[in-house]
Amino acid sequence: NPGGLAAVWAEERSRDAIFEAFRRRETFATTGPRIAVRFFAGHDYPADLCDRSDLAAVGYAQGVPMGGDLPAGPGGAPRFVVRAEADPGTAAAPGAPLQRVQIVKGWIDASGTARERVYDVAGDADGLADVDPATCERSGTGHETLCAMWTDPEFDPDMPAFWYVRVLEVPTCRWSAYDCLSLDPTERPSVCTDPAFSHVIRERAWTSPVWWVPPAP
């Protein structure tokens, strides 16, 4: 689906601040919607961080943001906090709500093999929303905001790893479906009804990873 966006978390809207954010790798991207997502990792985050207004300040003070290298801690698995906000859109074209947030983990196991696992950490894993491809009308519910505190249940301090966030919207129609609906049924090209082409998409956002490199012995 065309129209992707790239974004950075910069201290201000200036050329220097934006390039500093690039150097920190504090970046994320979307398939087009203006979803906003923050992702931090640390060892001592408070359990109620999602309920606090100073989430970002604590995220920086007690850990690292997306793109950062996680430092060694006092032992045990690190804690991750993610907060995502749906694209509000406009009055004429409201944004779609969010369905769920996932954390994707990649690591190198003891045999040197690359592994990956996806964890659902917030929202509705089974999906409570849908869209009718014949009319593009949405049904069901979603979320304006999702936030989660998560601890990796399989963290191994001796294995290199990374974690990044994926945020999924509720299903929506592809732009081509709206084009088809704008035409008289007798004038629609065959692609409008060809089952080989999906008219439903899952817009999303994804962040830079947080990296873990085992400390030297």
C-alpha positions in Angstrom: 0.0 0.0 0.0 1.6 3.3 -1.0 2.0 6.4 1.1 4.4 5.3 3.9 5.8 7.8 6.4 9.0 8.0 8.4 9.2 9.8 11.7 11.7 10.8 14.4 11.4 11.8 18.1 13.4 15.0 18.0 13.8 17.6 20.8 12.6 20.4 18.5 11.6 20.9 14.9 15.0 21.9 13.6 17.4 20.4 11.1 20.1 19.7 13.8 17.6 18.1 16.2 16.2 15.9 13.5 19.6 14.7 12.4 20.5 14.0 16.0 17.4 11.8 16.3 18.6 9.9 13.2 22.0 9.4 14.8 20.3 8.1 17.9 18.1 5.8 15.7 15.1 7.1 17.6 12.8 6.6 14.6 9.7 4.9 13.5 7.6 4.5 10.4 4.0 3.8 9.3 2.3 2.6 6.2 0.6 6.0 5.8 -1.5 6.8 8.9 -0.1 9.3 11.4 0.1 6.8 14.2 2.4 7.9 17.0 4.4 5.3 19.0 6.9 5.5 21.8 9.0 2.6 23.0 11.5 2.4 25.9 13.4 -0.4 27.6 15.0 -0.4 31.1 15.5 -2.4 34.3 13.6 -0.4 36.9 10.5 1.1 35.4 7.6 1.5 37.8 4.7 -0.9 37.2 2.2 2.1 36.9 4.1 3.9 34.2 1.3 3.6 31.6 -1.0 5.5 33.9 1.5 8.4 34.4 1.7 11.6 32.4 5.5 11.6 32.6 5.9 8.3 30.8 8.5 9.7 28.3 10.5 11.5 30.9 10.8 8.3 33.0 11.5 6.3 29.9 14.5 8.4 29.1 15.7 8.8 32.7 15.6 5.1 33.7 16.2 3.4 30.4 16.8 3.9 26.6 14.4 4.7 23.8 13.8 2.9 20.5 17.1 2.6 18.6 19.1 2.4 21.8 21.5 -0.2 23.2 20.2 -1.6 26.5 22.9 -1.4 29.2 23.5 -4.2 31.6 21.2 -4.1 34.7 21.1 -5.6 38.2 19.9 -9.0 36.9 16.7 -10.4 35.6 14.8 -9.6 32.4 14.5 -5.9 31.2 11.2 -4.2 31.2 9.6 -2.6 28.1 7.0 0.1 27.9 5.1 1.0 24.7 2.5 3.7 24.1 0.7 4.1 20.8 -1.8 6.7 19.7 -4.2 6.3 16.7 -4.2 8.8 13.8 -6.9 11.3 14.7 -7.5 12.1 11.0 -9.7 15.0 10.2 -13.4 15.8 10.5 -13.9 14.8 6.9 -11.7 11.8 7.0 -11.4 10.4 10.6 -8.5 8.1 11.3 -9.0 4.4 12.1 -8.6 3.2 15.7 -5.9 0.8 16.8 -6.5 -2.9 17.2 -3.3 -4.2 19.0 0.3 -3.7 19.8 2.9 -6.4 19.4 6.6 -6.7 20.4 8.7 -8.6 17.9 11.8 -10.2 19.3 14.8 -11.5 17.4 17.7 -13.3 18.9 20.7 -15.6 18.1 20.4 -18.9 19.9 23.2 -21.0 21.3 23.7 -22.8 18.0 24.1 -19.5 16.1 20.6 -19.7 14.5 18.6 -16.5 14.1 15.2 -16.7 15.8 12.1 -14.5 15.9 8.9 -14.4 18.0 5.9 -12.1 18.1 4.2 -11.2 21.4 0.8 -9.5 21.6 1.1 -7.0 24.5 -1.9 -4.7 24.2 -5.3 -4.5 22.5 -7.4 -7.2 21.0 -5.5 -10.1 19.7 -8.5 -11.8 18.2 -9.9 -8.7 16.5 -13.2 -7.1 17.4 -13.4 -4.9 14.3 -13.9 -5.5 10.6 -14.6 -3.7 7.3 -17.1 -4.6 4.6 -15.1 -4.6 1.3 -18.4 -4.1 -0.6 -19.1 -0.8 1.1 -15.9 0.0 3.1 -18.0 0.6 6.2 -16.2 -0.4 9.4 -17.8 -2.3 12.2 -16.7 -3.2 15.7 -14.5 -1.3 18.1 -10.9 -0.2 18.4 -8.7 1.9 20.6 -7.6 5.5 20.5 -4.6 4.8 22.7 -2.8 1.6 23.8 -0.1 1.2 26.4 1.6 -1.8 27.9 4.4 -2.7 30.3 6.0 -6.0 29.3 8.8 -8.2 30.5 10.4 -10.7 28.1 9.5 -14.2 29.6 12.4 -15.9 27.7 15.2 -13.3 28.2 18.6 -14.9 28.2 21.4 -12.4 29.1 24.0 -14.6 27.2 22.2 -14.3 23.9 22.3 -11.2 21.6 18.8 -9.9 21.0 16.6 -7.1 19.8 13.0 -6.0 20.3 10.8 -3.7 18.2 7.2 -2.7 18.3 4.5 -3.2 15.7 1.2 -1.3 16.0 -1.8 -2.6 14.0 -4.9 -0.6 13.0 -8.3 -2.2 12.6 -8.9 -3.5 9.1 -9.7 -0.8 6.5 -10.2 -0.6 2.8 -7.4 -0.2 0.4 -7.4 3.1 -1.6 -8.3 1.1 -4.8 -11.5 -0.1 -3.1 -12.6 3.5 -2.6 -11.8 4.2 -6.3 -14.0 1.3 -7.3 -16.9 2.4 -5.2 -16.6 5.9 -6.7 -17.5 4.4 -10.1 -20.8 3.3 -11.4 -21.0 -0.5 -11.1 -21.3 -0.9 -14.9 -18.0 1.1 -15.3 -15.9 -0.7 -12.8 -12.8 -2.6 -14.2 -12.5 -6.3 -13.6 -9.9 -5.7 -10.8 -12.7 -4.4 -8.6 -14.2 -7.8 -8.3 -11.2 -10.0 -8.9 -10.7 -12.2 -5.8 -7.0 -12.3 -6.4 -6.7 -8.7 -5.2 -7.4 -7.9 -1.6 -9.4 -4.7 -1.0 -8.8 -4.9 2.8 -5.5 -3.8 4.4 -4.0 -3.6 7.9 -2.3 -0.2 8.2 0.5 -0.3 10.8 3.5 1.4 12.5 6.8 -0.1 13.5 9.7 1.2 15.6 13.5 1.0 15.5 14.7 -1.9 17.8 16.2 -1.8 21.2 19.4 -3.9 21.1 20.9 -6.2 23.7 24.6 -7.3 23.4 25.8 -9.6 26.2 28.4 -8.0 28.4 32.0 -9.2 27.9 32.9 -11.9 30.4 
